[in-house]
């Protein structure tokens, strides 16, 4: 949770690659530290007066120096492993964030596609209703025009048929007949 303290999220930071020379410098420092400890311990061992003690101290100095080098190298290896683990965890979190964002985007696109399809369906239904209404109005107008044409005929029987046709149109289509109640 270091990013919470600094105020940045892990996705805001750029991933930096550790340069190869930094590892080399760490190994050289481990070797120099081991060399310095070995030299110092050998110098202390040489101060001993008895030859058996001096030989034992020199062996112990060499063993201790090698242990320091191995311990320092192990510490560096542990740091590199911890960094590798941190980078792996960070990459996993990044993949999860990207996958979640991708899924959210897919969900939004799917919802949009469904909304557009539904709007298209409503539009088609409205168009079909309008076409049916227009066809009914056109048929009514044609019937009315034919009935009025019959009223202008010379034959009384034909005119009477035109009146009956108009009466029937008026009864069947009461909404089209003007209101005479006022």
Protein Blocks (a to p, Z undefined) as FASTA:
>chain_A
ZZmmnopafklpccddddfklmmmmmmmmmmmmmmmmmmmmmmmmmpmblklmmmmmmmm
mmmmmmmmmmmmmmmmmmmmmmmmmmmmmmmmmmmmmmmmmmmmmmmmmmmmmmmmmmmm
mmmmmmmmmmmmmmmmmmmmmmmmmmmmmmmpmblklmmmmmmmmmmmmmmmmmlpccfk
ZZ
